Amino acid sequence: MTIASKKAAYVRGIRDGAPFLLVVLPFGVLFGVVGAEAGLDLAQVMGFSVLVIAGASQFTALQLMSEHAPTVIVLLTSLAVNLRMAMYSASLTPHLGKLPLWQRAIAAYFLVDQTYLVSATEFERRPTMPLPDRFAYFMGAVTPVCPFWYVGTYLGAGVGASIPDGLAIDFALPLTFIAMIAPALRSAAHVLAALVSVAVALALAFLPYSLGLLCAAAAAMAAGAQMELWLERRRRKEGAA
Amino acid sequence: MIDETYNVWLVIVLLGLGTYLVRFSFLGLLGRRALPEWVLRHLRYTPVAVMPGLVAPLVLWPAATDGATDPARLAAALVTLGVGLKTRNVLLSILLGGLTLYLGLYIGG
């Protein structure tokens, strides 16, 4: 019974993560191409994708090294891009926090934008899901995403500079994120949070080290939480009247 | 080009280690601690708080056009958002957004 439900959860995770394969793969190819063009060897390009496994920060590191930034700045800036993952980690803790340490260590390694979004949405929708099923679901979501990040990187490093600019492969990342955001706009509070995030991120885009994005995220979370409280209070008042 | 003075492996290993620690932070170190209600209320909004802010500058000021707003990319973003809101289908929105992008780039020459 539990093995069957674990397997079902794993398969459901694969299904929910599968759409991102079509974007993770070309994006991995793009990183491989850009890395090879910047003068990294195959082992270094693969080293980035396997050890860091975070596209945006990998591109940031490449870009800054190409601009001859000091190593400390390269590290700080690329790491700042990944600080959002602390929020992912915190956000999944109520759902996965009681797993054995080794499973949490594995989940942490595979905690990327796509696996987070897919599983956070699922865990919110099914709060009664048994703990082992949650890990199975998460690893299901990992399956069509993370391995293809490595594969894409490998292919890209091989293809090198022969991809034409006209393919506009750079826009795969924004389109993926937008496609992920849209279904997450479930309530007025979620919409408000998204709008605040956009407004603050654009207004503070001049700040270095992705600090603008961090401020935007903090402001947006506060806005969403306050809106939720306000809606709750209003509902309660209407219920009482 | 990345010049020879960099210890690229040092960057890779330290960035990998730092990123892992960020991911492991709450899951690994605070794992069994219950989070208070107000924290949970804020965390509910993390996806919609981070991703729109991450995407907005990429849409308005793409690096591929040196930061100049590109009608094709803007249209593609709006189509993706519209289809996503209407259908909640991630793959379909990416496909139609990508189609819009290529159509726009073709028309724009």
HADDOCK unambig.tbl for C-alpha pairs under 7 A between the chains (distance, minus, plus):
assign (segid A and resid 19 and name CA) (segid B and resid 90 and name CA) 6.85 0.50 0.50
assign (segid A and resid 19 and name CA) (segid B and resid 91 and name CA) 5.35 0.50 0.50
assign (segid A and resid 38 and name CA) (segid B and resid 1 and name CA) 4.47 0.50 0.50
assign (segid A and resid 38 and name CA) (segid B and resid 2 and name CA) 5.66 0.50 0.50
assign (segid A and resid 39 and name CA) (segid B and resid 1 and name CA) 5.80 0.50 0.50
assign (segid A and resid 39 and name CA) (segid B and resid 2 and name CA) 5.96 0.50 0.50
assign (segid A and resid 44 and name CA) (segid B and resid 9 and name CA) 6.96 0.50 0.50
assign (segid A and resid 47 and name CA) (segid B and resid 12 and name CA) 6.65 0.50 0.50
assign (segid A and resid 48 and name CA) (segid B and resid 12 and name CA) 5.69 0.50 0.50
assign (segid A and resid 51 and name CA) (segid B and resid 13 and name CA) 6.98 0.50 0.50
assign (segid A and resid 51 and name CA) (segid B and resid 16 and name CA) 4.95 0.50 0.50
assign (segid A and resid 52 and name CA) (segid B and resid 15 and name CA) 6.35 0.50 0.50
assign (segid A and resid 52 and name CA) (segid B and resid 16 and name CA) 4.06 0.50 0.50
assign (segid A and resid 52 and name CA) (segid B and resid 19 and name CA) 6.51 0.50 0.50
assign (segid A and resid 65 and name CA) (segid B and resid 2 and name CA) 5.73 0.50 0.50
assign (segid A and resid 66 and name CA) (segid B and resid 1 and name CA) 5.34 0.50 0.50
assign (segid A and resid 66 and name CA) (segid B and resid 2 and name CA) 4.82 0.50 0.50
assign (segid A and resid 75 and name CA) (segid B and resid 11 and name CA) 6.65 0.50 0.50
assign (segid A and resid 75 and name CA) (segid B and resid 15 and name CA) 6.12 0.50 0.50
assign (segid A and resid 79 and name CA) (segid B and resid 15 and name CA) 6.53 0.50 0.50
assign (segid A and resid 79 and name CA) (segid B and resid 18 and name CA) 6.84 0.50 0.50
assign (segid A and resid 79 and name CA) (segid B and resid 19 and name CA) 6.42 0.50 0.50
assign (segid A and resid 82 and name CA) (segid B and resid 19 and name CA) 6.44 0.50 0.50
assign (segid A and resid 83 and name CA) (segid B and resid 22 and name CA) 6.56 0.50 0.50
assign (segid A and resid 85 and name CA) (segid B and resid 22 and name CA) 6.32 0.50 0.50
assign (segid A and resid 85 and name CA) (segid B and resid 23 and name CA) 5.56 0.50 0.50
assign (segid A and resid 86 and name CA) (segid B and resid 22 and name CA) 5.22 0.50 0.50
assign (segid A and resid 86 and name CA) (segid B and resid 23 and name CA) 5.61 0.50 0.50
assign (segid A and resid 86 and name CA) (segid B and resid 25 and name CA) 6.52 0.50 0.50
assign (segid A and resid 87 and name CA) (segid B and resid 46 and name CA) 6.68 0.50 0.50
assign (segid A and resid 89 and name CA) (segid B and resid 23 and name CA) 5.55 0.50 0.50
assign (segid A and resid 89 and name CA) (segid B and resid 24 and name CA) 6.70 0.50 0.50
assign (segid A and resid 89 and name CA) (segid B and resid 25 and name CA) 6.72 0.50 0.50
assign (segid A and resid 89 and name CA) (segid B and resid 26 and name CA) 5.40 0.50 0.50
assign (segid A and resid 89 and name CA) (segid B and resid 27 and name CA) 5.56 0.50 0.50
assign (segid A and resid 90 and name CA) (segid B and resid 26 and name CA) 5.02 0.50 0.50
assign (segid A and resid 90 and name CA) (segid B and resid 27 and name CA) 6.60 0.50 0.50
assign (segid A and resid 91 and name CA) (segid B and resid 43 and name CA) 5.44 0.50 0.50
assign (segid A and resid 93 and name CA) (segid B and resid 26 and name CA) 6.45 0.50 0.50
assign (segid A and resid 93 and name CA) (segid B and resid 27 and name CA) 5.23 0.50 0.50
assign (segid A and resid 93 and name CA) (segid B and resid 31 and name CA) 6.03 0.50 0.50
assign (segid A and resid 97 and name CA) (segid B and resid 27 and name CA) 5.73 0.50 0.50
assign (segid A and resid 97 and name CA) (segid B and resid 31 and name CA) 4.28 0.50 0.50
assign (segid A and resid 97 and name CA) (segid B and resid 32 and name CA) 5.53 0.50 0.50
assign (segid A and resid 98 and name CA) (segid B and resid 31 and name CA) 6.52 0.50 0.50
assign (segid A and resid 98 and name CA) (segid B and resid 32 and name CA) 5.77 0.50 0.50
assign (segid A and resid 101 and name CA) (segid B and resid 28 and name CA) 6.93 0.50 0.50
assign (segid A and resid 104 and name CA) (segid B and resid 27 and name CA) 6.24 0.50 0.50
assign (segid A and resid 104 and name CA) (segid B and resid 28 and name CA) 6.25 0.50 0.50
assign (segid A and resid 105 and name CA) (segid B and resid 24 and name CA) 6.74 0.50 0.50
assign (segid A and resid 105 and name CA) (segid B and resid 28 and name CA) 6.73 0.50 0.50
assign (segid A and resid 108 and name CA) (segid B and resid 20 and name CA) 6.97 0.50 0.50
assign (segid A and resid 108 and name CA) (segid B and resid 23 and name CA) 5.14 0.50 0.50
assign (segid A and resid 108 and name CA) (segid B and resid 24 and name CA) 5.05 0.50 0.50
assign (segid A and resid 108 and name CA) (segid B and resid 27 and name CA) 6.99 0.50 0.50
assign (segid A and resid 109 and name CA) (segid B and resid 20 and name CA) 6.15 0.50 0.50
assign (segid A and resid 109 and name CA) (segid B and resid 23 and name CA) 6.92 0.50 0.50
assign (segid A and resid 111 and name CA) (segid B and resid 23 and name CA) 6.57 0.50 0.50
assign (segid A and resid 117 and name CA) (segid B and resid 47 and name CA) 6.72 0.50 0.50
assign (segid A and resid 170 and name CA) (segid B and resid 64 and name CA) 6.96 0.50 0.50
assign (segid A and resid 174 and name CA) (segid B and resid 55 and name CA) 5.49 0.50 0.50
assign (segid A and resid 174 and name CA) (segid B and resid 58 and name CA) 6.56 0.50 0.50
assign (segid A and resid 174 and name CA) (segid B and resid 59 and name CA) 6.72 0.50 0.50
assign (segid A and resid 175 and name CA) (segid B and resid 77 and name CA) 6.10 0.50 0.50
assign (segid A and resid 175 and name CA) (segid B and resid 80 and name CA) 6.57 0.50 0.50
assign (segid A and resid 175 and name CA) (segid B and resid 94 and name CA) 5.97 0.50 0.50
assign (segid A and resid 175 and name CA) (segid B and resid 97 and name CA) 6.87 0.50 0.50
assign (segid A and resid 176 and name CA) (segid B and resid 94 and name CA) 6.29 0.50 0.50
assign (segid A and resid 177 and name CA) (segid B and resid 51 and name CA) 6.48 0.50 0.50
assign (segid A and resid 177 and name CA) (segid B and resid 55 and name CA) 6.87 0.50 0.50
assign (segid A and resid 178 and name CA) (segid B and resid 80 and name CA) 6.57 0.50 0.50
assign (segid A and resid 178 and name CA) (segid B and resid 81 and name CA) 5.88 0.50 0.50
assign (segid A and resid 179 and name CA) (segid B and resid 80 and name CA) 5.98 0.50 0.50
assign (segid A and resid 179 and name CA) (segid B and resid 81 and name CA) 6.22 0.50 0.50
assign (segid A and resid 179 and name CA) (segid B and resid 84 and name CA) 5.66 0.50 0.50
assign (segid A and resid 179 and name CA) (segid B and resid 90 and name CA) 5.09 0.50 0.50
assign (segid A and resid 179 and name CA) (segid B and resid 93 and name CA) 5.87 0.50 0.50
assign (segid A and resid 179 and name CA) (segid B and resid 94 and name CA) 6.16 0.50 0.50
assign (segid A and resid 180 and name CA) (segid B and resid 90 and name CA) 6.25 0.50 0.50
assign (segid A and resid 181 and name CA) (segid B and resid 48 and name CA) 6.31 0.50 0.50
assign (segid A and resid 182 and name CA) (segid B and resid 81 and name CA) 5.90 0.50 0.50
assign (segid A and resid 182 and name CA) (segid B and resid 84 and name CA) 5.02 0.50 0.50
assign (segid A and resid 182 and name CA) (segid B and resid 85 and name CA) 5.09 0.50 0.50
assign (segid A and resid 182 and name CA) (segid B and resid 88 and name CA) 6.81 0.50 0.50
assign (segid A and resid 183 and name CA) (segid B and resid 84 and name CA) 6.21 0.50 0.50
assign (segid A and resid 183 and name CA) (segid B and resid 85 and name CA) 6.11 0.50 0.50
assign (segid A and resid 183 and name CA) (segid B and resid 88 and name CA) 4.89 0.50 0.50
assign (segid A and resid 184 and name CA) (segid B and resid 48 and name CA) 6.91 0.50 0.50
assign (segid A and resid 190 and name CA) (segid B and resid 45 and name CA) 6.50 0.50 0.50
assign (segid A and resid 190 and name CA) (segid B and resid 48 and name CA) 6.42 0.50 0.50
assign (segid A and resid 193 and name CA) (segid B and resid 45 and name CA) 6.92 0.50 0.50
assign (segid A and resid 193 and name CA) (segid B and resid 48 and name CA) 6.25 0.50 0.50
assign (segid A and resid 193 and name CA) (segid B and resid 49 and name CA) 5.61 0.50 0.50
assign (segid A and resid 194 and name CA) (segid B and resid 48 and name CA) 5.06 0.50 0.50
assign (segid A and resid 194 and name CA) (segid B and resid 49 and name CA) 5.52 0.50 0.50
assign (segid A and resid 194 and name CA) (segid B and resid 52 and name CA) 5.80 0.50 0.50
assign (segid A and resid 197 and name CA) (segid B and resid 49 and name CA) 5.38 0.50 0.50
assign (segid A and resid 197 and name CA) (segid B and resid 50 and name CA) 6.74 0.50 0.50
assign (segid A and resid 197 and name CA) (segid B and resid 52 and name CA) 5.97 0.50 0.50
assign (segid A and resid 197 and name CA) (segid B and resid 53 and name CA) 4.83 0.50 0.50
assign (segid A and resid 198 and name CA) (segid B and resid 52 and name CA) 5.47 0.50 0.50
assign (segid A and resid 198 and name CA) (segid B and resid 53 and name CA) 4.49 0.50 0.50
assign (segid A and resid 198 and name CA) (segid B and resid 56 and name CA) 5.86 0.50 0.50
assign (segid A and resid 201 and name CA) (segid B and resid 53 and name CA) 4.99 0.50 0.50
assign (segid A and resid 202 and name CA) (segid B and resid 56 and name CA) 6.94 0.50 0.50
assign (segid A and resid 202 and name CA) (segid B and resid 57 and name CA) 6.30 0.50 0.50
assign (segid A and resid 213 and name CA) (segid B and resid 53 and name CA) 5.94 0.50 0.50
assign (segid A and resid 213 and name CA) (segid B and resid 54 and name CA) 6.48 0.50 0.50
assign (segid A and resid 216 and name CA) (segid B and resid 53 and name CA) 6.45 0.50 0.50
assign (segid A and resid 217 and name CA) (segid B and resid 49 and name CA) 4.69 0.50 0.50
assign (segid A and resid 217 and name CA) (segid B and resid 50 and name CA) 4.95 0.50 0.50
assign (segid A and resid 220 and name CA) (segid B and resid 49 and name CA) 4.98 0.50 0.50
assign (segid A and resid 221 and name CA) (segid B and resid 42 and name CA) 5.28 0.50 0.50
assign (segid A and resid 221 and name CA) (segid B and resid 45 and name CA) 5.36 0.50 0.50
assign (segid A and resid 221 and name CA) (segid B and resid 46 and name CA) 6.29 0.50 0.50
assign (segid A and resid 221 and name CA) (segid B and resid 49 and name CA) 5.71 0.50 0.50
assign (segid A and resid 222 and name CA) (segid B and resid 42 and name CA) 6.34 0.50 0.50
assign (segid A and resid 224 and name CA) (segid B and resid 45 and name CA) 6.20 0.50 0.50
assign (segid A and resid 225 and name CA) (segid B and resid 41 and name CA) 5.61 0.50 0.50
assign (segid A and resid 225 and name CA) (segid B and resid 42 and name CA) 5.28 0.50 0.50
